[in-house]
Amino acid sequence: MEKVNGEELVKKFAEEMEGMLGRKMKSVKRLAEAAEDADLYHEFNSTLQFDYYNSMMINSVSADGNAAELGGEFPLEENEHFNKLEVNTQLSDIQVPTNVYNKDPNILNGVYMSEALNDVFLDNFQKDPTLTWQYFGSATGFFRLYPGIAWTPDENGVVTFDCRNRNWYIQAATSPKDIIIVVDVSGSMKGLRLTIAKHTINTILDTLGENDFVNLIAYSDYVQYVEPCFKGTLVQADLDNREHFKLLVEELQVKGEGKVKKAMKESFKILNEATAQGQGSLCNQAIMLITDGAMEDYEDVFQEFNWPERRVRVFTYLIGREVTFAQNVKWIACNNKGYYTHISTLADVQENVMEYLHVLSRPMVINHDHDIIWTEAYMDSVLFNSRAQSLLLMTSVAMPVFSKKKETLSHGILLGVVGTDVPLKELMRLAPRHKLGVHGYAYLNTNNGYILSHPDLRPLYKEGKKLKPKPNYNSVDLSEVEWEDDDEKLRTAMVKGESGRMSLDVRATVEKGRRVMFLKNDYFYTTINETPFSLGIVLTRGHGEYIFTGNVSVKEALIDLMQPDVTIANDWTYCETDIDPHHRKLTQHQAVFRYLTGKEPDLKCDEDLLRQTLFDASVTAPMEAYWTALMLDTRMEEGVEAAFLGTRSGLMRVTRYVGNEERVAKKFLSPSDKENIFTLDHFPVWYRRAAEYPVGKFLYYIPREDTRDVYRDYEPDYRTTMPDDQQNQDGIVIKQPGHLSA
């Protein structure tokens, strides 16, 4: 019997996660170095003719039966590691948005130059077989992805995906920023101009992330805050606030005369006050002016608030086909270290808005600040049209790529961004469930307080037969799930990257919130070095404080482990099956058997977990004979469908007394019954509830037809017989005899 040391455990888990994430960062650095070197030795050729594998065209033929232009034969094979998607692990391919000409000289030169990344992609994957997608997003718009795939357009045959709009690209390309969006809503902005202006605002909002701060001001004869509650301040540009602003923008109406001077004064005041009080991003500051013209005298505003330092950049967007006031609007941008663009149609918005990112990135490029960024949790269902990612939560690590050519070094040219994805499910495997106990769990959050991974984070909802991400799934605060942390001490400590421990009395819900368990939880937390993440683990007093281990003969216990009534948790990592491609089709049960019998000695396995699993298989072996004897006993009453038990090592024994056709509870204990089997997130519901049940009492639970929706508890002494009126009901009886739950 060994007492679990939570402080040592969380430190060990964090170090392992740091090692895993460190390997991803090294891969990204190698990509960035290779891309910069390739560009350094590449000379731009405006007449370059170059055929490449376009992911929309591969393996397609033209009307005359020949390979389509930019297509050609591109072998694809289903791969377990990449969510069973058909991929080419020998080559990357190129995706170009529909609104970008795929044979533009800038595209062709960029694609040709970035061919050098193919060898680095392969080398990275060989060095770290747990890597998933690796990519290079070019500032010109193309996206090089490894392994190569066939891209799926939407129902209209259009590919709207633009890598430059993705959070990983934007965060890597720029530093954190404070943005004031100033929009003209005077009478001249009516009709299409207002529509374009609204789309421009929304596009700017889409370029912001959790590390940015924003506010939105509309002006005509007077200045109005689009959200009055945010008057005079900056708010974090998280998903909730961005979506809130978008709803309010749709309600904007035009009237009056445009007085830009008042609006600019108000904007400078907000930014200056934020700087003075140490609020906001404490980095870049910019004003985005969206107007169809500026007529009044505004020079004195800049003299008062921004010159000579020009600390705040001003970007201007001239809306509409009229260019009467273009010179004025351009003067504002050029004299405040900004950028001027003219947007005459809705189609112009995307490309023109993105220009500001290149301007803000120039100081980073000139100084060669290769900052590595990590994104918040997200589900990239857009990327592969919901086919490849299977709606898995992930984080991305990315890094900017700069031009190192001497002739352009002073201009600060951003070539693009390289990155790779890290499925959070794989990261959480480094905090094994069996070490945390019946009710224990691990969780991750960012330095903004948002959850990366938590058992109570339920990011999906069902629409018809499809699962879809909830609108604000990746901006759930830690305080929203650990709500007993009333004074937010836990949240504050983790946001600050501190290490420590605390205890809380919690009410844990099970069965989708229908039942509550009262637990005493100990929280242990620490930071993961070189990342913006913190790790926390929870151990419950009682079942979680101690772990029982024992030694048995491997040869004899293996016979017990391979009996047909035994399964182990396939979501858990008894043996690493994702490193060697030959092991990826193995179940955990198969991998354990092959390792212990010497057939796969190179498998990397968790020796402690295997020892515990073998011990559990050995000591529970007599149950099989006992249950079989009951089955053969002609006096056994009808209505018993199955007998089962579970152990902390994730082992289960199940004996079925009736065939599948005759069972009422057909789904119970099946692989699809996630609530009642061992998963990466939790122990089975019946196990958790039995663990908190009084010793010597039965937990009797009655489902509706084919569901687990309704439960009723009975507490008869286990030595007595059930009342007659209960014996004929469909239900499950669970007994808690110490280390096992049966």
Secondary structure as GFF3:
##gff-version 3
##sequence-region A 1 742
A	DSSP	beta_strand	2	3	.	.	.	ID=ss1
A	DSSP	alpha_helix	6	40	.	.	.	ID=ss2
A	DSSP	beta_strand	77	79	.	.	.	ID=ss3
A	DSSP	three_ten_helix	80	82	.	.	.	ID=ss4
A	DSSP	beta_strand	85	87	.	.	.	ID=ss5
A	DSSP	beta_strand	93	95	.	.	.	ID=ss6
A	DSSP	alpha_helix	105	113	.	.	.	ID=ss7
A	DSSP	three_ten_helix	114	116	.	.	.	ID=ss8
A	DSSP	alpha_helix	117	127	.	.	.	ID=ss9
A	DSSP	beta_strand	134	138	.	.	.	ID=ss10
A	DSSP	beta_strand	143	146	.	.	.	ID=ss11
A	DSSP	three_ten_helix	163	165	.	.	.	ID=ss12
A	DSSP	alpha_helix	167	173	.	.	.	ID=ss13
A	DSSP	beta_strand	177	184	.	.	.	ID=ss14
A	DSSP	three_ten_helix	187	189	.	.	.	ID=ss15
A	DSSP	alpha_helix	192	206	.	.	.	ID=ss16
A	DSSP	beta_strand	213	219	.	.	.	ID=ss17
A	DSSP	beta_strand	223	225	.	.	.	ID=ss18
A	DSSP	three_ten_helix	228	230	.	.	.	ID=ss19
A	DSSP	beta_strand	235	236	.	.	.	ID=ss20
A	DSSP	alpha_helix	239	249	.	.	.	ID=ss21
A	DSSP	alpha_helix	260	276	.	.	.	ID=ss22
A	DSSP	beta_strand	284	291	.	.	.	ID=ss23
A	DSSP	alpha_helix	299	305	.	.	.	ID=ss24
A	DSSP	beta_strand	313	319	.	.	.	ID=ss25
A	DSSP	alpha_helix	326	334	.	.	.	ID=ss26
A	DSSP	beta_strand	340	343	.	.	.	ID=ss27
A	DSSP	three_ten_helix	346	348	.	.	.	ID=ss28
A	DSSP	alpha_helix	349	367	.	.	.	ID=ss29
A	DSSP	beta_strand	373	374	.	.	.	ID=ss30
A	DSSP	beta_strand	394	402	.	.	.	ID=ss31
A	DSSP	three_ten_helix	406	411	.	.	.	ID=ss32
A	DSSP	beta_strand	414	423	.	.	.	ID=ss33
A	DSSP	alpha_helix	424	428	.	.	.	ID=ss34
A	DSSP	three_ten_helix	433	435	.	.	.	ID=ss35
A	DSSP	beta_strand	441	446	.	.	.	ID=ss36
A	DSSP	beta_strand	451	453	.	.	.	ID=ss37
A	DSSP	beta_strand	460	463	.	.	.	ID=ss38
A	DSSP	beta_strand	466	469	.	.	.	ID=ss39
A	DSSP	three_ten_helix	473	475	.	.	.	ID=ss40
A	DSSP	alpha_helix	478	481	.	.	.	ID=ss41
A	DSSP	alpha_helix	489	495	.	.	.	ID=ss42
A	DSSP	beta_strand	500	510	.	.	.	ID=ss43
A	DSSP	beta_strand	515	527	.	.	.	ID=ss44
A	DSSP	beta_strand	533	540	.	.	.	ID=ss45
A	DSSP	beta_strand	546	547	.	.	.	ID=ss46
A	DSSP	alpha_helix	554	561	.	.	.	ID=ss47
A	DSSP	beta_strand	566	567	.	.	.	ID=ss48
A	DSSP	three_ten_helix	581	583	.	.	.	ID=ss49
A	DSSP	alpha_helix	588	596	.	.	.	ID=ss50
A	DSSP	alpha_helix	607	619	.	.	.	ID=ss51
A	DSSP	alpha_helix	621	632	.	.	.	ID=ss52
A	DSSP	beta_strand	642	646	.	.	.	ID=ss53
A	DSSP	beta_strand	652	656	.	.	.	ID=ss54
A	DSSP	three_ten_helix	674	676	.	.	.	ID=ss55
A	DSSP	alpha_helix	685	691	.	.	.	ID=ss56
A	DSSP	beta_strand	698	701	.	.	.	ID=ss57
A	DSSP	alpha_helix	724	727	.	.	.	ID=ss58
A	DSSP	beta_strand	732	735	.	.	.	ID=ss59
###
